Amino acid sequence: MTNFWMILSQSYINKFKTKAFIITTVLVAAVIMIAGNMEKIFSYFDDEDKEMKIAVVDQMGGLYEPFKGQLAAITEDLTVVQTEQTENQLKKEVTKGTYKGYLLLKREADGLPAGTYKAENIANSEITSDIRQALQALKTMEVAGKLQLTSEQIQMWNAPVTFDTIALAKGAKSEEELMQAQILVYLLLFFIYFSVIMYANMIASDVAIEKSSRVMEILISSVSPVKQMFAKIIGIGLLGLTQLVIWFAIAYFTMTNQPKGSLVSSIGLKSIPVTMIVYAVLLFILGYFLYATIAALLGSLVSRLEDVQQMMTPLTLLVMVGFFISMYGLSNPESPFITATSYVPFFTPMILFVRISLLSIPVWEVVLGFGVLVAAILLFGVIGARIYKGGVLMYGKSNSLKDMKKALELSKDN
């Protein structure tokens, strides 16, 4: 047992000290902090002293002042200036930077206001959106005037419709809870996807490196291959959990220390139920063990590091399929297809969490999902241990899944 803990600690410590692990951890942590403070960062680059001026040509007369009033009610970032310059003159002014663009106001055949905005480019959709809203409001006011509507009637006309959504099922989630759940689901799905690819490849590569350097022959003489496999899986699993704890701690600190009114603060992560976090952690750990076990046995079948990627392709495809099904499940979690695939062990960690997060499913379905996942881990653990035991003894060009049979036969002889 001492050898088991020695390999486990070595798998953890050696990888923890590597430059790749440190750089990856720091870079992802930096990205999380930048993403969480994106609004603050953008605000530093906003030149508040620089006005965005728009020249306005009132071709019909009587439109500029009401348009200016409507635009002022929508935004304070745009300044409009009435001018009688020709289009050729305005084009030169825009080129020089005097104006961001110019707007031609006119009336259509029905007498209602219309406009044409011209600028060097129209990539800034915020400007065009504000102008369009102001023109729409002006048109609405003129139509209301023609219909001789009172101010109270105009307010009723413009008032948004009252629309509430209420779930009838007992324990069903509110809109706010669903939004929080979707955010957590997104986080879990991305972390499962990337961690399985990263850590599973790390396990397979580790085994292949030891085989190619003949270190495996020394290890086999002192520690059984089965102990080696599970020591590596647990060691690298703890490494992954260490990394994820660091990232989640930074993400939580960043997102819960935002000023009120910011987009990030409106998410309300502090009110996420503890049970949701527990489910996320458990499904992540179980999903890791399932894929890590398969990765270890696949890594034991190859003798060269360059063959690892080819052998890991089927596993990577399984993770990708589960990820895309989960993305579909976010918009349609009650689909029978989503329900069925949540009990396929390769997809359970992701899809079951989608259902748990967005729906109020019976306890027995949750228990069944976890049971299927645990049973699959035990099954692949037993099969994987046997294949690993024979696979580490195989050398030469061995990069085909057909070699599993050969590895099983070798394990019986040892």
MONORNOR-V741795 format. One record per residue. N is the residue number from 0. PHI is phi as a letter, one per 40 degrees, with the letter a starting at -180 (none if undefined). Layout:
n: {N N}
phi: {PHI PHI}
This chain:
n: {0 1 2 3 4 5 6 7 8 9 10 11 12 13 14 15 16 17 18 19 20 21 22 23 24 25 26 27 28 29 30 31 32 33 34 35 36 37 38 39 40 41 42 43 44 45 46 47 48 49 50 51 52 53 54 55 56 57 58 59 60 61 62 63 64 65 66 67 68 69 70 71 72 73 74 75 76 77 78 79 80 81 82 83 84 85 86 87 88 89 90 91 92 93 94 95 96 97 98 99 100 101 102 103 104 105 106 107 108 109 110 111 112 113 114 115 116 117 118 119 120 121 122 123 124 125 126 127 128 129 130 131 132 133 134 135 136 137 138 139 140 141 142 143 144 145 146 147 148 149 150 151 152 153 154 155 156 157 158 159 160 161 162 163 164 165 166 167 168 169 170 171 172 173 174 175 176 177 178 179 180 181 182 183 184 185 186 187 188 189 190 191 192 193 194 195 196 197 198 199 200 201 202 203 204 205 206 207 208 209 210 211 212 213 214 215 216 217 218 219 220 221 222 223 224 225 226 227 228 229 230 231 232 233 234 235 236 237 238 239 240 241 242 243 244 245 246 247 248 249 250 251 252 253 254 255 256 257 258 259 260 261 262 263 264 265 266 267 268 269 270 271 272 273 274 275 276 277 278 279 280 281 282 283 284 285 286 287 288 289 290 291 292 293 294 295 296 297 298 299 300 301 302 303 304 305 306 307 308 309 310 311 312 313 314 315 316 317 318 319 320 321 322 323 324 325 326 327 328 329 330 331 332 333 334 335 336 337 338 339 340 341 342 343 344 345 346 347 348 349 350 351 352 353 354 355 356 357 358 359 360 361 362 363 364 365 366 367 368 369 370 371 372 373 374 375 376 377 378 379 380 381 382 383 384 385 386 387 388 389 390 391 392 393 394 395 396 397 398 399 400 401 402 403 404 405 406 407 408 409 410 411 412 413}
phi: {none c c c c c c d c c c c c c c c c c c c c c c c c c c c c c c c c c c c b d c c c c c c c c c c c c c c c b c b b c c b g g b c c c c d c c c c c c a b c b b b b c a b c c c c c c c c c c c c g c b c a b b b c a b c c c g c c a a b b b a d a b c c c c c c c c c c c c c c c c c c c c c c c c c f c c c c c c c c c c c c c c a b b b c c c c g c c c c c c c c c c c c c c d d c c c c c d c c c c c c c c c c c c c c c c c c c c g c d c c c c c b b c d c c c c c c c c c c c c c c c c d c c c c c c c c c c c c c c b b c c g c c c c c c g c c c c d c d c c c c c c c c c c c c c c c c c c c c c c c c c c b b b c c c c c c c c d d c c c c c c c c c c c c c c c c c a c c c d c c c c c c b c d c b d d c c c c d c c c b b b c c c c c c c c c c c c c c c c c c c c c c c c c c c c c c c c c c b g c b b b c c c c c c c c c c c c c b}
